[in-house]
Amino acid sequence: MQKIRLAPHLEISRLVHGLWRLREWDLTDQQLLELTEQAIETGITTFDNADIYGNYSCEQKFGDALALNTGLRKDIRIVTKCGIKIRSEKYPERKIQYYDYSAAEIIASAERSLANFRTDYIDLLLLHRPSPFLNPTEVAEAFAQLKKQGKVLYFGVSNFNPQQYAMLNAYLPDKLVTNQVEISPFCLEHFDNGNMDFFLEQKLKPMAWSPLAVGELFTPRSEKGQRVLDALTQVAQELDANPIDKVIYAWLLKHPACIIPIAGTGKIGRLRLAAEALELEMSLQQWFSIYTASTGTPMP
């Protein structure tokens, strides 16, 4: 599988395995290891996580699986996120959900992630969401310390708009390498808020979470969802590509911003389908038929 270069010394797989719902897959550590090994065999060598996933349990679960075959670490790239403080019985002192991007918290969160993954370094650490209370000087301090110590190799953000990304980047000696945002044929937010143009201008390669729109594209619950499903089904017939998962991934992969989809599934068959999308040759007309089905209006 093709690799995508995010930085001079950081390449990730063209597709990423997302571990947000890892706990819902109900896998033993051995089964999770086998799934990970099969993903690697398919060419998917990058794994996306976050400190809060699974109520602060998914990182450790993945680390427990990796501990069964420590040799895998050199073959994979680990992405994780920090900054959101969710309400949890593990932290009874929290009365509300809030964000904390103080230098001390970023460093402490990275240290916890290192322990959870049982690794000496994290390939890519992301700030999970933009915050109305973010001190870029403190973020820069934390990033510099983690980088100097070799505990985090590269940094990025998630769900930032262009202005938020540029503001933080202005304070960092080692620039951010990606922005992980929601992109799917159902969610066109980042075509409308300037982010796609920003990615192209800055030569940034975005990661796309929820590329399948949490099932909305398979069992629509809205008129918009049905329009997109109809368009996807038509293109799938034209390309002789079933199921429509492959068409959805192919739609993302075709875009010149070099979108990197995150496939969040516990089934190796679904990961292999995602990988098969790399072989589809979608026409520009087919791409726009899906886009305009989502907007609900033809191109002017």
Contacts in CASP RR format, 6 or more apart in sequence:
PFRMAT RR
TARGET T0000
AUTHOR 0000-0000-0000
METHOD contacts of the structure
MODEL  1
MQKIRLAPHLEISRLVHGLWRLREWDLTDQQLLELTEQAIETGITTFDNA
DIYGNYSCEQKFGDALALNTGLRKDIRIVTKCGIKIRSEKYPERKIQYYD
YSAAEIIASAERSLANFRTDYIDLLLLHRPSPFLNPTEVAEAFAQLKKQG
KVLYFGVSNFNPQQYAMLNAYLPDKLVTNQVEISPFCLEHFDNGNMDFFL
EQKLKPMAWSPLAVGELFTPRSEKGQRVLDALTQVAQELDANPIDKVIYA
WLLKHPACIIPIAGTGKIGRLRLAAEALELEMSLQQWFSIYTASTGTPMP
1 13 0 8 1.000
1 14 0 8 1.000
1 15 0 8 1.000
1 42 0 8 1.000
1 43 0 8 1.000
1 44 0 8 1.000
1 45 0 8 1.000
1 275 0 8 1.000
1 278 0 8 1.000
2 13 0 8 1.000
2 14 0 8 1.000
2 278 0 8 1.000
3 11 0 8 1.000
3 12 0 8 1.000
3 13 0 8 1.000
3 14 0 8 1.000
4 11 0 8 1.000
4 12 0 8 1.000
4 13 0 8 1.000
4 14 0 8 1.000
4 205 0 8 1.000
4 258 0 8 1.000
4 260 0 8 1.000
5 11 0 8 1.000
6 12 0 8 1.000
6 124 0 8 1.000
6 154 0 8 1.000
6 177 0 8 1.000
6 178 0 8 1.000
6 205 0 8 1.000
7 154 0 8 1.000
7 177 0 8 1.000
9 153 0 8 1.000
10 77 0 8 1.000
10 123 0 8 1.000
10 124 0 8 1.000
10 153 0 8 1.000
10 154 0 8 1.000
10 177 0 8 1.000
11 77 0 8 1.000
12 45 0 8 1.000
12 46 0 8 1.000
12 77 0 8 1.000
12 79 0 8 1.000
12 123 0 8 1.000
12 124 0 8 1.000
12 260 0 8 1.000
13 43 0 8 1.000
13 44 0 8 1.000
13 45 0 8 1.000
13 46 0 8 1.000
13 77 0 8 1.000
14 253 0 8 1.000
14 260 0 8 1.000
14 278 0 8 1.000
15 43 0 8 1.000
15 44 0 8 1.000
15 46 0 8 1.000
15 249 0 8 1.000
15 260 0 8 1.000
15 261 0 8 1.000
15 262 0 8 1.000
15 263 0 8 1.000
15 271 0 8 1.000
15 274 0 8 1.000
15 275 0 8 1.000
15 278 0 8 1.000
16 44 0 8 1.000
16 46 0 8 1.000
16 47 0 8 1.000
16 48 0 8 1.000
16 79 0 8 1.000
16 207 0 8 1.000
16 260 0 8 1.000
16 261 0 8 1.000
16 262 0 8 1.000
16 263 0 8 1.000
17 36 0 8 1.000
17 39 0 8 1.000
17 44 0 8 1.000
17 46 0 8 1.000
17 47 0 8 1.000
17 48 0 8 1.000
17 262 0 8 1.000
17 263 0 8 1.000
17 264 0 8 1.000
17 271 0 8 1.000
18 47 0 8 1.000
18 48 0 8 1.000
18 49 0 8 1.000
18 262 0 8 1.000
18 263 0 8 1.000
18 264 0 8 1.000
19 47 0 8 1.000
19 48 0 8 1.000
19 49 0 8 1.000
19 53 0 8 1.000
19 58 0 8 1.000
19 62 0 8 1.000
19 264 0 8 1.000
20 48 0 8 1.000
20 49 0 8 1.000
20 50 0 8 1.000
20 53 0 8 1.000
20 54 0 8 1.000
20 58 0 8 1.000
20 209 0 8 1.000
20 264 0 8 1.000
21 264 0 8 1.000
21 266 0 8 1.000
22 32 0 8 1.000
22 49 0 8 1.000
22 53 0 8 1.000
22 54 0 8 1.000
22 58 0 8 1.000
22 61 0 8 1.000
22 62 0 8 1.000
22 266 0 8 1.000
23 53 0 8 1.000
23 54 0 8 1.000
23 55 0 8 1.000
23 57 0 8 1.000
23 58 0 8 1.000
23 61 0 8 1.000
25 32 0 8 1.000
25 266 0 8 1.000
27 35 0 8 1.000
27 266 0 8 1.000
29 61 0 8 1.000
29 64 0 8 1.000
29 65 0 8 1.000
29 67 0 8 1.000
29 68 0 8 1.000
30 65 0 8 1.000
30 68 0 8 1.000
32 61 0 8 1.000
32 62 0 8 1.000
32 64 0 8 1.000
32 65 0 8 1.000
33 65 0 8 1.000
33 66 0 8 1.000
33 68 0 8 1.000
33 69 0 8 1.000
35 266 0 8 1.000
35 268 0 8 1.000
36 47 0 8 1.000
36 62 0 8 1.000
36 65 0 8 1.000
36 66 0 8 1.000
36 72 0 8 1.000
36 76 0 8 1.000
37 69 0 8 1.000
37 72 0 8 1.000
38 268 0 8 1.000
38 271 0 8 1.000
39 45 0 8 1.000
39 47 0 8 1.000
39 268 0 8 1.000
39 271 0 8 1.000
40 72 0 8 1.000
40 75 0 8 1.000
40 76 0 8 1.000
42 268 0 8 1.000
42 271 0 8 1.000
42 272 0 8 1.000
42 275 0 8 1.000
43 275 0 8 1.000
44 263 0 8 1.000
44 271 0 8 1.000
44 274 0 8 1.000
44 275 0 8 1.000
45 75 0 8 1.000
45 76 0 8 1.000
45 77 0 8 1.000
46 76 0 8 1.000
46 77 0 8 1.000
46 79 0 8 1.000
47 62 0 8 1.000
47 76 0 8 1.000
47 77 0 8 1.000
47 78 0 8 1.000
47 79 0 8 1.000
48 79 0 8 1.000
48 80 0 8 1.000
48 180 0 8 1.000
48 207 0 8 1.000
48 209 0 8 1.000
48 262 0 8 1.000
49 58 0 8 1.000
49 59 0 8 1.000
49 62 0 8 1.000
49 78 0 8 1.000
49 79 0 8 1.000
49 80 0 8 1.000
49 81 0 8 1.000
49 113 0 8 1.000
50 58 0 8 1.000
50 59 0 8 1.000
50 80 0 8 1.000
50 81 0 8 1.000
50 82 0 8 1.000
50 84 0 8 1.000
50 128 0 8 1.000
51 59 0 8 1.000
51 80 0 8 1.000
51 81 0 8 1.000
51 82 0 8 1.000
51 83 0 8 1.000
51 84 0 8 1.000
51 109 0 8 1.000
51 112 0 8 1.000
51 113 0 8 1.000
52 81 0 8 1.000
52 84 0 8 1.000
52 86 0 8 1.000
52 128 0 8 1.000
53 59 0 8 1.000
55 86 0 8 1.000
55 88 0 8 1.000
55 90 0 8 1.000
56 88 0 8 1.000
56 90 0 8 1.000
59 80 0 8 1.000
59 112 0 8 1.000
59 113 0 8 1.000
59 116 0 8 1.000
59 117 0 8 1.000
60 116 0 8 1.000
62 116 0 8 1.000
62 117 0 8 1.000
63 116 0 8 1.000
63 117 0 8 1.000
63 118 0 8 1.000
63 119 0 8 1.000
64 118 0 8 1.000
66 72 0 8 1.000
66 73 0 8 1.000
66 117 0 8 1.000
66 118 0 8 1.000
66 119 0 8 1.000
67 118 0 8 1.000
73 119 0 8 1.000
77 123 0 8 1.000
77 124 0 8 1.000
78 117 0 8 1.000
78 119 0 8 1.000
78 122 0 8 1.000
78 123 0 8 1.000
78 124 0 8 1.000
79 122 0 8 1.000
79 123 0 8 1.000
79 124 0 8 1.000
79 125 0 8 1.000
79 126 0 8 1.000
79 207 0 8 1.000
80 113 0 8 1.000
80 117 0 8 1.000
80 122 0 8 1.000
80 124 0 8 1.000
80 125 0 8 1.000
80 126 0 8 1.000
81 125 0 8 1.000
81 126 0 8 1.000
81 127 0 8 1.000
81 128 0 8 1.000
81 158 0 8 1.000
81 180 0 8 1.000
82 105 0 8 1.000
82 106 0 8 1.000
82 109 0 8 1.000
82 110 0 8 1.000
82 113 0 8 1.000
82 125 0 8 1.000
82 126 0 8 1.000
82 127 0 8 1.000
82 128 0 8 1.000
83 99 0 8 1.000
83 100 0 8 1.000
83 101 0 8 1.000
83 105 0 8 1.000
83 106 0 8 1.000
83 109 0 8 1.000
83 127 0 8 1.000
83 128 0 8 1.000
83 129 0 8 1.000
83 131 0 8 1.000
84 97 0 8 1.000
84 99 0 8 1.000
84 128 0 8 1.000
84 129 0 8 1.000
85 91 0 8 1.000
85 94 0 8 1.000
85 97 0 8 1.000
85 98 0 8 1.000
85 99 0 8 1.000
85 100 0 8 1.000
86 94 0 8 1.000
86 97 0 8 1.000
87 94 0 8 1.000
87 95 0 8 1.000
87 96 0 8 1.000
87 97 0 8 1.000
88 94 0 8 1.000
99 128 0 8 1.000
99 129 0 8 1.000
99 131 0 8 1.000
99 133 0 8 1.000
99 134 0 8 1.000
101 127 0 8 1.000
101 131 0 8 1.000
101 133 0 8 1.000
101 134 0 8 1.000
101 135 0 8 1.000
101 138 0 8 1.000
101 139 0 8 1.000
102 135 0 8 1.000
102 138 0 8 1.000
102 142 0 8 1.000
103 138 0 8 1.000
103 139 0 8 1.000
103 141 0 8 1.000
103 142 0 8 1.000
103 145 0 8 1.000
104 142 0 8 1.000
106 127 0 8 1.000
106 138 0 8 1.000
106 139 0 8 1.000
106 142 0 8 1.000
106 143 0 8 1.000
106 146 0 8 1.000
107 142 0 8 1.000
107 145 0 8 1.000
107 146 0 8 1.000
110 122 0 8 1.000
110 125 0 8 1.000
110 142 0 8 1.000
110 146 0 8 1.000
110 151 0 8 1.000
110 152 0 8 1.000
111 151 0 8 1.000
113 122 0 8 1.000
113 125 0 8 1.000
114 120 0 8 1.000
114 121 0 8 1.000
114 122 0 8 1.000
114 151 0 8 1.000
120 150 0 8 1.000
120 151 0 8 1.000
121 150 0 8 1.000
121 151 0 8 1.000
121 152 0 8 1.000
121 153 0 8 1.000
122 151 0 8 1.000
122 152 0 8 1.000
122 153 0 8 1.000
123 153 0 8 1.000
123 154 0 8 1.000
124 152 0 8 1.000
124 153 0 8 1.000
124 154 0 8 1.000
124 155 0 8 1.000
124 156 0 8 1.000
124 177 0 8 1.000
124 178 0 8 1.000
125 146 0 8 1.000
125 152 0 8 1.000
125 154 0 8 1.000
125 155 0 8 1.000
125 156 0 8 1.000
126 155 0 8 1.000
126 156 0 8 1.000
126 157 0 8 1.000
126 158 0 8 1.000
126 178 0 8 1.000
126 180 0 8 1.000
127 134 0 8 1.000
127 139 0 8 1.000
127 155 0 8 1.000
127 156 0 8 1.000
127 157 0 8 1.000
127 158 0 8 1.000
127 160 0 8 1.000
127 168 0 8 1.000
128 158 0 8 1.000
128 159 0 8 1.000
129 158 0 8 1.000
129 159 0 8 1.000
130 157 0 8 1.000
130 159 0 8 1.000
130 160 0 8 1.000
130 161 0 8 1.000
130 164 0 8 1.000
134 168 0 8 1.000
136 167 0 8 1.000
136 168 0 8 1.000
136 170 0 8 1.000
136 171 0 8 1.000
136 172 0 8 1.000
137 171 0 8 1.000
139 168 0 8 1.000
139 171 0 8 1.000
139 172 0 8 1.000
140 171 0 8 1.000
140 172 0 8 1.000
140 173 0 8 1.000
143 152 0 8 1.000
143 155 0 8 1.000
143 172 0 8 1.000
143 174 0 8 1.000
144 173 0 8 1.000
144 174 0 8 1.000
146 152 0 8 1.000
147 153 0 8 1.000
147 155 0 8 1.000
147 174 0 8 1.000
154 174 0 8 1.000
154 177 0 8 1.000
155 172 0 8 1.000
155 174 0 8 1.000
155 176 0 8 1.000
155 177 0 8 1.000
156 176 0 8 1.000
156 177 0 8 1.000
156 178 0 8 1.000
156 179 0 8 1.000
156 180 0 8 1.000
157 164 0 8 1.000
157 165 0 8 1.000
157 168 0 8 1.000
157 176 0 8 1.000
157 178 0 8 1.000
157 179 0 8 1.000
157 180 0 8 1.000
158 179 0 8 1.000
158 180 0 8 1.000
158 181 0 8 1.000
158 207 0 8 1.000
158 209 0 8 1.000
159 179 0 8 1.000
159 180 0 8 1.000
159 181 0 8 1.000
159 182 0 8 1.000
160 168 0 8 1.000
160 179 0 8 1.000
160 181 0 8 1.000
161 193 0 8 1.000
161 194 0 8 1.000
161 195 0 8 1.000
162 193 0 8 1.000
162 194 0 8 1.000
162 195 0 8 1.000
162 197 0 8 1.000
162 198 0 8 1.000
165 176 0 8 1.000
165 179 0 8 1.000
165 198 0 8 1.000
166 198 0 8 1.000
168 176 0 8 1.000
169 175 0 8 1.000
169 176 0 8 1.000
177 204 0 8 1.000
178 204 0 8 1.000
178 205 0 8 1.000
178 206 0 8 1.000
178 207 0 8 1.000
178 260 0 8 1.000
179 195 0 8 1.000
179 199 0 8 1.000
179 204 0 8 1.000
179 206 0 8 1.000
179 207 0 8 1.000
180 206 0 8 1.000
180 207 0 8 1.000
180 208 0 8 1.000
180 209 0 8 1.000
180 262 0 8 1.000
181 189 0 8 1.000
181 190 0 8 1.000
181 195 0 8 1.000
181 206 0 8 1.000
181 207 0 8 1.000
181 208 0 8 1.000
181 209 0 8 1.000
182 189 0 8 1.000
182 190 0 8 1.000
182 208 0 8 1.000
182 209 0 8 1.000
182 210 0 8 1.000
183 190 0 8 1.000
183 206 0 8 1.000
183 208 0 8 1.000
183 209 0 8 1.000
183 211 0 8 1.000
183 252 0 8 1.000
183 259 0 8 1.000
184 208 0 8 1.000
184 210 0 8 1.000
184 211 0 8 1.000
184 212 0 8 1.000
184 213 0 8 1.000
184 217 0 8 1.000
184 248 0 8 1.000
184 252 0 8 1.000
185 213 0 8 1.000
185 217 0 8 1.000
185 228 0 8 1.000
185 231 0 8 1.000
185 232 0 8 1.000
185 248 0 8 1.000
185 251 0 8 1.000
185 290 0 8 1.000
185 291 0 8 1.000
185 293 0 8 1.000
185 294 0 8 1.000
186 213 0 8 1.000
186 216 0 8 1.000
186 217 0 8 1.000
186 224 0 8 1.000
186 225 0 8 1.000
186 228 0 8 1.000
186 294 0 8 1.000
187 210 0 8 1.000
187 213 0 8 1.000
188 291 0 8 1.000
188 294 0 8 1.000
188 295 0 8 1.000
189 195 0 8 1.000
190 196 0 8 1.000
190 206 0 8 1.000
195 206 0 8 1.000
196 255 0 8 1.000
196 257 0 8 1.000
198 204 0 8 1.000
199 205 0 8 1.000
199 206 0 8 1.000
199 257 0 8 1.000
200 256 0 8 1.000
200 257 0 8 1.000
204 257 0 8 1.000
205 257 0 8 1.000
205 258 0 8 1.000
205 259 0 8 1.000
205 260 0 8 1.000
206 257 0 8 1.000
206 258 0 8 1.000
206 259 0 8 1.000
206 260 0 8 1.000
207 259 0 8 1.000
207 260 0 8 1.000
207 261 0 8 1.000
207 262 0 8 1.000
208 252 0 8 1.000
208 259 0 8 1.000
208 260 0 8 1.000
208 261 0 8 1.000
208 262 0 8 1.000
209 262 0 8 1.000
210 262 0 8 1.000
211 248 0 8 1.000
211 249 0 8 1.000
211 252 0 8 1.000
211 261 0 8 1.000
211 262 0 8 1.000
211 263 0 8 1.000
212 218 0 8 1.000
212 245 0 8 1.000
212 248 0 8 1.000
216 222 0 8 1.000
216 225 0 8 1.000
217 225 0 8 1.000
217 228 0 8 1.000
217 229 0 8 1.000
217 232 0 8 1.000
217 244 0 8 1.000
217 248 0 8 1.000
218 229 0 8 1.000
218 244 0 8 1.000
220 226 0 8 1.000
220 228 0 8 1.000
220 229 0 8 1.000
224 294 0 8 1.000
224 296 0 8 1.000
227 293 0 8 1.000
227 294 0 8 1.000
227 296 0 8 1.000
228 290 0 8 1.000
228 293 0 8 1.000
228 294 0 8 1.000
229 244 0 8 1.000
230 293 0 8 1.000
231 289 0 8 1.000
231 290 0 8 1.000
231 292 0 8 1.000
231 293 0 8 1.000
232 244 0 8 1.000
232 247 0 8 1.000
232 248 0 8 1.000
232 290 0 8 1.000
233 244 0 8 1.000
234 289 0 8 1.000
235 241 0 8 1.000
235 247 0 8 1.000
235 282 0 8 1.000
235 286 0 8 1.000
235 289 0 8 1.000
235 290 0 8 1.000
236 242 0 8 1.000
236 243 0 8 1.000
236 244 0 8 1.000
236 246 0 8 1.000
236 247 0 8 1.000
238 286 0 8 1.000
239 247 0 8 1.000
239 250 0 8 1.000
239 280 0 8 1.000
239 281 0 8 1.000
239 282 0 8 1.000
239 286 0 8 1.000
241 247 0 8 1.000
241 250 0 8 1.000
241 280 0 8 1.000
243 273 0 8 1.000
245 270 0 8 1.000
245 273 0 8 1.000
245 274 0 8 1.000
245 277 0 8 1.000
246 273 0 8 1.000
246 274 0 8 1.000
246 276 0 8 1.000
246 277 0 8 1.000
246 280 0 8 1.000
247 277 0 8 1.000
247 280 0 8 1.000
247 282 0 8 1.000
247 290 0 8 1.000
248 277 0 8 1.000
249 261 0 8 1.000
249 263 0 8 1.000
249 273 0 8 1.000
249 274 0 8 1.000
249 277 0 8 1.000
250 277 0 8 1.000
250 278 0 8 1.000
250 280 0 8 1.000
250 282 0 8 1.000
251 282 0 8 1.000
251 287 0 8 1.000
251 290 0 8 1.000
252 259 0 8 1.000
252 261 0 8 1.000
253 259 0 8 1.000
253 261 0 8 1.000
253 277 0 8 1.000
253 278 0 8 1.000
254 282 0 8 1.000
254 287 0 8 1.000
255 287 0 8 1.000
261 274 0 8 1.000
263 270 0 8 1.000
263 271 0 8 1.000
263 274 0 8 1.000
265 271 0 8 1.000
288 299 0 8 1.000
292 298 0 8 1.000
292 299 0 8 1.000
END
